Amino acid sequence: MSENEDPVNIAVRVMSFNIAHGLGMDGVVDLEKTARVIEESEVEIIGLQEVDRFFSARSSFIDQVDWLSKRLGMYAAFGANLNVESEELERPIAQYGNAVLSKYPIRYAENHKLTQVIAPIGNNEPRGILETVVDIKGTYISFFNTHFSLKDEELKVSVLELLEISGKSRFPRIVTGDFNAPPRHEEMSRIKHHFQDAFLKVKKGDAYTYPSPYVNQDTREIFRPATRIDYVFTDDGFEVSQAEAIETAVSDHLPIIADLVLTKIPGRTKQPAKTQSIKL
């Protein structure tokens, strides 16, 4: 260990989960089922993608961030990447984006908007990276959560922006998200020059996350996980003791968890640059 690193031994279980606003493979929105999967996994920090706040009738216009925070008894931060003014004056702005839930206090949160590459066809959804600083019993962790584009041109730009944004952190780093790209994609290889893939560290690179397993009883169509596009990345201050995809049909993506142990941190990371307690 170098002289500017402090030895530590902090264990934390993290999750990445694209919840599809609670829409299950059966076509039914049921956020309670989503909450139960999270609860039963006993995770401590979670990166959620495709989360609604007052968005539309599809999720009953509820604030899913607030609902999950209260249901699970966790701190929460939200990064809205899509904001839509409601035609009904009494309704708040409809929002859609990424969230972080944590059993530990979230001291700081900032949503970084990613550069869009507009295409004439396809999905031109705005994207972002939600940066948080989580206080784990006095040790600060930078926890980033994102959802990247399906378009290769935009993915390339987003990866560069992720590396730039996360590279400014003074704390040990964890990155979660739906990257919409398999492990052998060129841009995923670029990320792995800077972060370690938790699943590869425990030799589970074949733990596919999309689509979730499901049998449609009406059409007899069978869905099976066929690719891995959801990730937990860490810097080399963490050791990975275990990682797995949880089999469930409460979303079209499988949630993934990783048991991490922070074994070293740079000596300069005693206090965050600024603190901001956030619970939505």
One Martini backbone bead per residue (centre of mass of N, CA, C, O) as a GRO file, in nm:
protein
  280
    1MET     BB    1   0.096   0.035   0.022
    2SER     BB    2   0.078   0.351  -0.006
    3GLU     BB    3   0.140   0.651   0.171
    4ASN     BB    4  -0.156   0.779   0.047
    5GLU     BB    5  -0.293   0.538   0.206
    6ASP     BB    6  -0.573   0.399   0.375
    7PRO     BB    7  -0.672   0.160   0.583
    8VAL     BB    8  -0.958  -0.054   0.529
    9ASN     BB    9  -1.300  -0.218   0.624
   10ILE     BB   10  -1.566  -0.186   0.402
   11ALA     BB   11  -1.886  -0.306   0.378
   12VAL     BB   12  -2.094  -0.335   0.067
   13ARG     BB   13  -2.418  -0.348  -0.078
   14VAL     BB   14  -2.502  -0.343  -0.423
   15MET     BB   15  -2.720  -0.195  -0.682
   16SER     BB   16  -2.864  -0.261  -1.008
   17PHE     BB   17  -3.185  -0.111  -1.145
   18ASN     BB   18  -3.414  -0.154  -1.396
   19ILE     BB   19  -3.761  -0.081  -1.334
   20ALA     BB   20  -3.965   0.027  -1.546
   21HIS     BB   21  -4.170   0.176  -1.350
   22GLY     BB   22  -4.278  -0.127  -1.250
   23LEU     BB   23  -4.275  -0.304  -1.507
   24GLY     BB   24  -4.366  -0.604  -1.587
   25MET     BB   25  -4.371  -0.887  -1.788
   26ASP     BB   26  -4.701  -0.884  -1.749
   27GLY     BB   27  -4.786  -0.560  -1.779
   28VAL     BB   28  -4.758  -0.474  -1.471
   29VAL     BB   29  -4.781  -0.223  -1.234
   30ASP     BB   30  -4.561  -0.295  -0.935
   31LEU     BB   31  -4.385  -0.148  -0.682
   32GLU     BB   32  -4.395  -0.359  -0.458
   33LYS     BB   33  -4.232  -0.573  -0.606
   34THR     BB   34  -3.981  -0.405  -0.630
   35ALA     BB   35  -3.936  -0.360  -0.325
   36ARG     BB   36  -3.906  -0.661  -0.244
   37VAL     BB   37  -3.651  -0.721  -0.400
   38ILE     BB   38  -3.478  -0.516  -0.252
   39GLU     BB   39  -3.530  -0.608   0.040
   40GLU     BB   40  -3.436  -0.916   0.005
   41SER     BB   41  -3.131  -0.834  -0.078
   42GLU     BB   42  -2.993  -0.636   0.134
   43VAL     BB   43  -2.929  -0.359   0.040
   44GLU     BB   44  -2.760  -0.026   0.067
   45ILE     BB   45  -2.705   0.051  -0.244
   46ILE     BB   46  -2.890   0.214  -0.518
   47GLY     BB   47  -2.930   0.193  -0.874
   48LEU     BB   48  -3.180   0.360  -1.059
   49GLN     BB   49  -3.381   0.307  -1.346
   50GLU     BB   50  -3.660   0.424  -1.471
   51VAL     BB   51  -3.794   0.681  -1.310
   52ASP     BB   52  -4.085   0.815  -1.168
   53ARG     BB   53  -4.237   1.161  -1.152
   54PHE     BB   54  -4.542   1.240  -1.218
   55PHE     BB   55  -4.565   1.139  -1.520
   56SER     BB   56  -4.820   0.927  -1.544
   57ALA     BB   57  -5.058   0.685  -1.574
   58ARG     BB   58  -4.856   0.444  -1.580
   59SER     BB   59  -4.777   0.553  -1.256
   60SER     BB   60  -5.013   0.725  -1.118
   61PHE     BB   61  -4.853   1.003  -1.062
   62ILE     BB   62  -4.621   0.919  -0.888
   63ASP     BB   63  -4.360   0.928  -0.650
   64GLN     BB   64  -4.125   0.687  -0.665
   65VAL     BB   65  -3.903   0.789  -0.483
   66ASP     BB   66  -4.066   0.845  -0.229
   67TRP     BB   67  -4.201   0.569  -0.203
   68LEU     BB   68  -3.939   0.397  -0.179
   69SER     BB   69  -3.810   0.545   0.055
   70LYS     BB   70  -4.038   0.483   0.260
   71ARG     BB   71  -4.073   0.175   0.222
   72LEU     BB   72  -3.741   0.127   0.283
   73GLY     BB   73  -3.591   0.340   0.460
   74MET     BB   74  -3.445   0.557   0.258
   75TYR     BB   75  -3.238   0.736   0.105
   76ALA     BB   76  -3.264   1.006  -0.154
   77ALA     BB   77  -3.196   1.049  -0.509
   78PHE     BB   78  -3.250   1.267  -0.805
   79GLY     BB   79  -3.238   1.246  -1.177
   80ALA     BB   80  -3.361   1.453  -1.416
   81ASN     BB   81  -3.393   1.403  -1.782
   82LEU     BB   82  -3.712   1.446  -1.783
   83ASN     BB   83  -3.925   1.735  -1.856
   84VAL     BB   84  -4.288   1.786  -1.812
   85GLU     BB   85  -4.535   1.983  -1.868
   86SER     BB   86  -4.842   2.020  -1.748
   87GLU     BB   87  -5.175   2.070  -1.852
   88GLU     BB   88  -5.222   2.052  -1.547
   89LEU     BB   89  -5.184   2.284  -1.303
   90GLU     BB   90  -5.195   2.085  -1.040
   91ARG     BB   91  -4.955   1.950  -1.165
   92PRO     BB   92  -4.660   1.844  -1.165
   93ILE     BB   93  -4.377   1.785  -1.297
   94ALA     BB   94  -4.273   1.563  -1.524
   95GLN     BB   95  -4.057   1.280  -1.442
   96TYR     BB   96  -3.737   1.125  -1.562
   97GLY     BB   97  -3.493   0.875  -1.429
   98ASN     BB   98  -3.259   0.869  -1.172
   99ALA     BB   99  -3.166   0.675  -0.874
  100VAL     BB  100  -3.079   0.690  -0.517
  101LEU     BB  101  -3.041   0.448  -0.264
  102SER     BB  102  -2.992   0.467   0.106
  103LYS     BB  103  -2.894   0.375   0.434
  104TYR     BB  104  -2.716   0.613   0.393
  105PRO     BB  105  -2.616   0.915   0.385
  106ILE     BB  106  -2.670   1.185   0.159
  107ARG     BB  107  -2.448   1.459   0.107
  108TYR     BB  108  -2.455   1.446  -0.218
  109ALA     BB  109  -2.602   1.593  -0.528
  110GLU     BB  110  -2.570   1.539  -0.895
  111ASN     BB  111  -2.686   1.619  -1.219
  112HIS     BB  112  -2.557   1.504  -1.529
  113LYS     BB  113  -2.574   1.606  -1.839
  114LEU     BB  114  -2.583   1.460  -2.144
  115THR     BB  115  -2.487   1.431  -2.457
  116GLN     BB  116  -2.658   1.461  -2.750
  117VAL     BB  117  -2.735   1.239  -3.032
  118ILE     BB  118  -2.910   1.312  -3.301
  119ALA     BB  119  -3.159   1.120  -3.460
  120PRO     BB  120  -3.393   1.064  -3.710
  121ILE     BB  121  -3.406   0.787  -3.564
  122GLY     BB  122  -3.532   0.690  -3.276
  123ASN     BB  123  -3.395   0.740  -2.957
  124ASN     BB  124  -3.386   1.085  -2.794
  125GLU     BB  125  -3.313   1.049  -2.504
  126PRO     BB  126  -3.236   1.191  -2.224
  127ARG     BB  127  -2.933   1.202  -2.030
  128GLY     BB  128  -2.760   1.081  -1.719
  129ILE     BB  129  -2.561   1.155  -1.417
  130LEU     BB  130  -2.572   1.039  -1.089
  131GLU     BB  131  -2.426   1.208  -0.821
  132THR     BB  132  -2.293   1.075  -0.513
  133VAL     BB  133  -2.251   1.110  -0.151
  134VAL     BB  134  -2.169   0.858   0.081
  135ASP     BB  135  -2.213   0.793   0.435
  136ILE     BB  136  -2.004   0.541   0.580
  137LYS     BB  137  -1.934   0.586   0.885
  138GLY     BB  138  -1.734   0.842   0.775
  139THR     BB  139  -1.721   0.732   0.482
  140TYR     BB  140  -1.665   0.837   0.152
  141ILE     BB  141  -1.876   0.779  -0.138
  142SER     BB  142  -1.881   0.751  -0.481
  143PHE     BB  143  -2.204   0.745  -0.650
  144PHE     BB  144  -2.290   0.623  -0.967
  145ASN     BB  145  -2.571   0.682  -1.204
  146THR     BB  146  -2.688   0.523  -1.516
  147HIS     BB  147  -2.827   0.574  -1.869
  148PHE     BB  148  -2.768   0.466  -2.174
  149SER     BB  149  -2.751   0.461  -2.501
  150LEU     BB  150  -2.812   0.280  -2.805
  151LYS     BB  151  -2.620   0.473  -2.941
  152ASP     BB  152  -2.298   0.470  -3.038
  153GLU     BB  153  -2.236   0.774  -3.062
  154GLU     BB  154  -2.340   0.842  -2.772
  155LEU     BB  155  -2.186   0.638  -2.604
  156LYS     BB  156  -1.906   0.753  -2.652
  157VAL     BB  157  -1.960   1.027  -2.520
  158SER     BB  158  -2.061   0.923  -2.240
  159VAL     BB  159  -1.805   0.780  -2.151
  160LEU     BB  160  -1.624   1.029  -2.147
  161GLU     BB  161  -1.800   1.182  -1.938
  162LEU     BB  162  -1.782   0.978  -1.711
  163LEU     BB  163  -1.473   0.989  -1.677
  164GLU     BB  164  -1.461   1.290  -1.615
  165ILE     BB  165  -1.654   1.307  -1.372
  166SER     BB  166  -1.534   1.072  -1.194
  167GLY     BB  167  -1.232   1.189  -1.197
  168LYS     BB  168  -1.309   1.428  -0.975
  169SER     BB  169  -1.305   1.250  -0.748
  170ARG     BB  170  -1.203   1.204  -0.388
  171PHE     BB  171  -1.336   0.919  -0.391
  172PRO     BB  172  -1.450   0.633  -0.377
  173ARG     BB  173  -1.576   0.430  -0.659
  174ILE     BB  174  -1.912   0.387  -0.792
  175VAL     BB  175  -2.070   0.221  -1.078
  176THR     BB  176  -2.397   0.235  -1.216
  177GLY     BB  177  -2.596   0.058  -1.479
  178ASP     BB  178  -2.746   0.111  -1.796
  179PHE     BB  179  -2.547   0.066  -2.098
  180ASN     BB  180  -2.645  -0.075  -2.363
  181ALA     BB  181  -2.391  -0.288  -2.342
  182PRO     BB  182  -2.170  -0.515  -2.393
  183PRO     BB  183  -1.861  -0.616  -2.281
  184ARG     BB  184  -1.728  -0.612  -2.593
  185HIS     BB  185  -1.758  -0.336  -2.622
  186GLU     BB  186  -1.559  -0.076  -2.683
  187GLU     BB  187  -1.666   0.112  -2.449
  188MET     BB  188  -1.637  -0.094  -2.221
  189SER     BB  189  -1.333  -0.121  -2.247
  190ARG     BB  190  -1.273   0.170  -2.168
  191ILE     BB  191  -1.377   0.154  -1.878
  192LYS     BB  192  -1.178  -0.093  -1.794
  193HIS     BB  193  -0.927   0.108  -1.770
  194HIS     BB  194  -1.066   0.248  -1.488
  195PHE     BB  195  -1.243  -0.007  -1.413
  196GLN     BB  196  -1.401  -0.261  -1.236
  197ASP     BB  197  -1.570  -0.555  -1.297
  198ALA     BB  198  -1.743  -0.728  -1.071
  199PHE     BB  199  -1.810  -0.989  -1.238
  200LEU     BB  200  -1.521  -1.050  -1.339
  201LYS     BB  201  -1.386  -1.080  -1.056
  202VAL     BB  202  -1.597  -1.353  -1.017
  203LYS     BB  203  -1.654  -1.503  -1.286
  204LYS     BB  204  -1.956  -1.351  -1.413
  205GLY     BB  205  -1.987  -1.269  -1.732
  206ASP     BB  206  -2.266  -1.466  -1.775
  207ALA     BB  207  -2.464  -1.263  -1.619
  208TYR     BB  208  -2.746  -1.208  -1.736
  209THR     BB  209  -2.997  -0.914  -1.770
  210TYR     BB  210  -3.122  -0.956  -2.073
  211PRO     BB  211  -3.402  -1.058  -2.045
  212SER     BB  212  -3.634  -1.155  -1.852
  213PRO     BB  213  -3.775  -1.424  -1.731
  214TYR     BB  214  -4.053  -1.550  -1.942
  215VAL     BB  215  -4.400  -1.665  -1.972
  216ASN     BB  216  -4.645  -1.631  -2.203
  217GLN     BB  217  -4.964  -1.756  -2.165
  218ASP     BB  218  -5.095  -1.652  -2.434
  219THR     BB  219  -4.839  -1.693  -2.654
  220ARG     BB  220  -4.582  -1.871  -2.544
  221GLU     BB  221  -4.365  -1.683  -2.496
  222ILE     BB  222  -4.003  -1.690  -2.455
  223PHE     BB  223  -3.790  -1.561  -2.204
  224ARG     BB  224  -3.429  -1.490  -2.204
  225PRO     BB  225  -3.132  -1.434  -2.104
  226ALA     BB  226  -2.873  -1.280  -2.349
  227THR     BB  227  -2.746  -1.030  -2.187
  228ARG     BB  228  -2.500  -0.779  -2.072
  229ILE     BB  229  -2.598  -0.427  -1.955
  230ASP     BB  230  -2.544  -0.447  -1.648
  231TYR     BB  231  -2.357  -0.258  -1.387
  232VAL     BB  232  -2.059  -0.289  -1.171
  233PHE     BB  233  -1.830  -0.042  -1.076
  234THR     BB  234  -1.482  -0.002  -0.970
  235ASP     BB  235  -1.229   0.072  -0.804
  236ASP     BB  236  -0.920  -0.055  -0.660
  237GLY     BB  237  -1.029  -0.022  -0.351
  238PHE     BB  238  -1.196  -0.273  -0.425
  239GLU     BB  239  -1.345  -0.570  -0.327
  240VAL     BB  240  -1.489  -0.876  -0.458
  241SER     BB  241  -1.697  -1.133  -0.316
  242GLN     BB  242  -1.979  -1.081  -0.477
  243ALA     BB  243  -2.202  -1.175  -0.761
  244GLU     BB  244  -2.546  -1.111  -0.892
  245ALA     BB  245  -2.834  -1.221  -1.049
  246ILE     BB  246  -3.177  -1.164  -1.014
  247GLU     BB  247  -3.451  -1.364  -1.036
  248THR     BB  248  -3.700  -1.183  -1.224
  249ALA     BB  249  -4.030  -1.017  -1.343
  250VAL     BB  250  -4.054  -0.695  -1.251
  251SER     BB  251  -3.873  -0.666  -1.508
  252ASP     BB  252  -3.673  -0.655  -1.801
  253HIS     BB  253  -3.462  -0.641  -1.578
  254LEU     BB  254  -3.205  -0.750  -1.391
  255PRO     BB  255  -3.093  -0.744  -1.092
  256ILE     BB  256  -2.784  -0.635  -0.938
  257ILE     BB  257  -2.522  -0.762  -0.721
  258ALA     BB  258  -2.261  -0.641  -0.482
  259ASP     BB  259  -1.991  -0.737  -0.282
  260LEU     BB  260  -1.806  -0.499  -0.099
  261VAL     BB  261  -1.456  -0.399  -0.020
  262LEU     BB  262  -1.300  -0.149   0.141
  263THR     BB  263  -0.929  -0.125   0.161
  264LYS     BB  264  -0.877   0.166   0.018
  265ILE     BB  265  -0.776   0.514   0.063
  266PRO     BB  266  -0.718   0.816   0.013
  267GLY     BB  267  -0.592   1.046   0.242
  268ARG     BB  268  -0.785   1.299   0.125
  269THR     BB  269  -1.093   1.154   0.203
  270LYS     BB  270  -1.236   1.282   0.471
  271GLN     BB  271  -1.392   1.516   0.310
  272PRO     BB  272  -1.622   1.678   0.157
  273ALA     BB  273  -1.659   1.946  -0.040
  274LYS     BB  274  -1.975   1.909   0.007
  275THR     BB  275  -2.286   1.929   0.181
  276GLN     BB  276  -2.602   1.732   0.122
  277SER     BB  277  -2.901   1.652   0.244
  278ILE     BB  278  -3.101   1.381   0.094
  279LYS     BB  279  -3.470   1.350   0.106
  280LEU     BB  280  -3.759   1.266  -0.090
   0.00000   0.00000   0.00000
